[in-house]
Amino acid sequence: MPQIFINEQNCTRCGICVSLCPYRIVVLPDGGLPCHVQGASERCIACGHCEAACPSGAIVVNDARLVPMPYASGVAEIEPARLGAYLRMRRSIRRYREEPVERTTIEQLMDIVRFAPTGRNRQDVHWFIIQDTRELRRLTEMAIDWMRESSAAGSSLAARFNVQGMVRAWEEGRDPLCQHAPHLVIACAREDNPVAGTNAVIALAHLDIIAPAFGLGACWGGIFIFAVQGCEPLRAALGLPPEHVPIHCMMLGYPAIHYQRAPKRNPSDIVWR
Ligand SMILES: Cc1cc2nc3c(=O)[nH]c(=O)nc-3n(C[C@H](O)[C@H](O)[C@H](O)COP(=O)(O)O)c2cc1C
């Protein structure tokens, strides 16, 4: 159960920790120090906002699952124009170099992705990373076989996707599912948590955004995940634990193409009230 510890000398009793607690369980008793409401520690989600915002660094949140923060503190600011340009130039990468990505680089990405928001700070995304490119091709082939069989059996799949075209592309040496990406990152969620799927998608969106900063490219694998969800042998070959639901996935690798400009987009569809 999370607990908060206060450094009495440093605490100025400013009350910022009290104002930021999402569950209102941090209080500042008259003449006392900030503390959890009696018996409420189990409701603490260890979001760490009280510790992160304390101007005098007087609070520490501790919980068995939390790992020490190895990064320098301080505010990271990026000019809006720079960040906007970066986000506009992010692309779904569909051509990759054959070169694999070092595991340490993928670990660096995932180390940033773990700071993505999760409902009730559950941090409950389970990752499954196919680093071995040959294994990814084997699994993709299983997905293609499933598509071929589903199409032959007249399933609704063929109407939804151009299945025959994709199967043909694979037979001609192209990879319409994973675009010859060397790696695939699959985000899974526990089925007993209704917001876990949302958490998984948000985390993957972080991965999509951070990848170019490492010179990498990513692309959502909508068709691949569709196959994982529908093809039991493929799911079994992945070896996912039964309680882990595959939510979505992302191809990862070094891009073979450098985009010169951002593509056109529709205007935002907004209702103002
Ligand atoms: C949920 C989702 C699933 C997607 N699935 C695929 C896919 O299976 N294959 C693919 O090449 N692109 C896939 N994409 C990428 C979209 O086609 C892409 O985001 C869109 O064309 C806009 O291009 P951009 O991301 O470069 O701006 C997917 C994107 C999302 C958000």
The ligand as a MOL file (V3000), in Angstrom:
LIG
                    3D

  0  0  0     0  0            999 V3000
M  V30 BEGIN CTAB
M  V30 COUNTS 31 33 0 0 0
M  V30 BEGIN ATOM
M  V30 1 C -5.7780 2.0470 -35.2310 0
M  V30 2 C -4.8660 2.1550 -36.4320 0
M  V30 3 C -4.6000 1.0450 -37.1960 0
M  V30 4 C -3.7340 1.1440 -38.2940 0
M  V30 5 N -3.3950 0.0260 -38.9800 0
M  V30 6 C -2.5100 0.1170 -40.0100 0
M  V30 7 C -2.0840 -1.0660 -40.7030 0
M  V30 8 O -2.4840 -2.1960 -40.3970 0
M  V30 9 N -1.1990 -0.9160 -41.7320 0
M  V30 10 C -0.7050 0.3060 -42.1050 0
M  V30 11 O 0.1000 0.3790 -43.0300 0
M  V30 12 N -1.0900 1.4440 -41.4410 0
M  V30 13 C -1.9570 1.3720 -40.4070 0
M  V30 14 N -2.3310 2.5070 -39.7190 0
M  V30 15 C -1.7490 3.7970 -40.1020 0
M  V30 16 C -2.7760 4.7300 -40.7760 0
M  V30 17 O -3.0590 4.2500 -42.0510 0
M  V30 18 C -2.1440 6.1360 -40.7850 0
M  V30 19 O -2.1030 6.6280 -39.4720 0
M  V30 20 C -2.8770 7.1110 -41.6650 0
M  V30 21 O -2.8200 6.7240 -43.0100 0
M  V30 22 C -2.2810 8.5090 -41.5520 0
M  V30 23 O -0.8980 8.5110 -41.8430 0
M  V30 24 P 0.1540 9.0720 -40.7890 0
M  V30 25 O 0.0830 8.2330 -39.5600 0
M  V30 26 O 1.4960 8.9920 -41.4580 0
M  V30 27 O -0.2380 10.4890 -40.4920 0
M  V30 28 C -3.1690 2.4160 -38.6430 0
M  V30 29 C -3.4540 3.5280 -37.8500 0
M  V30 30 C -4.2750 3.4030 -36.7440 0
M  V30 31 C -4.4940 4.6230 -35.8810 0
M  V30 END ATOM
M  V30 BEGIN BOND
M  V30 1 1 1 2
M  V30 2 1 2 3
M  V30 3 2 2 30
M  V30 4 2 3 4
M  V30 5 1 4 5
M  V30 6 1 4 28
M  V30 7 2 5 6
M  V30 8 1 6 7
M  V30 9 1 6 13
M  V30 10 2 7 8
M  V30 11 1 7 9
M  V30 12 1 9 10
M  V30 13 2 10 11
M  V30 14 1 10 12
M  V30 15 2 12 13
M  V30 16 1 13 14
M  V30 17 1 14 15
M  V30 18 1 14 28
M  V30 19 1 15 16
M  V30 20 1 16 17
M  V30 21 1 16 18
M  V30 22 1 18 19
M  V30 23 1 18 20
M  V30 24 1 20 21
M  V30 25 1 20 22
M  V30 26 1 22 23
M  V30 27 1 23 24
M  V30 28 2 24 25
M  V30 29 1 24 26
M  V30 30 1 24 27
M  V30 31 2 28 29
M  V30 32 1 29 30
M  V30 33 1 30 31
M  V30 END BOND
M  V30 END CTAB
M  END
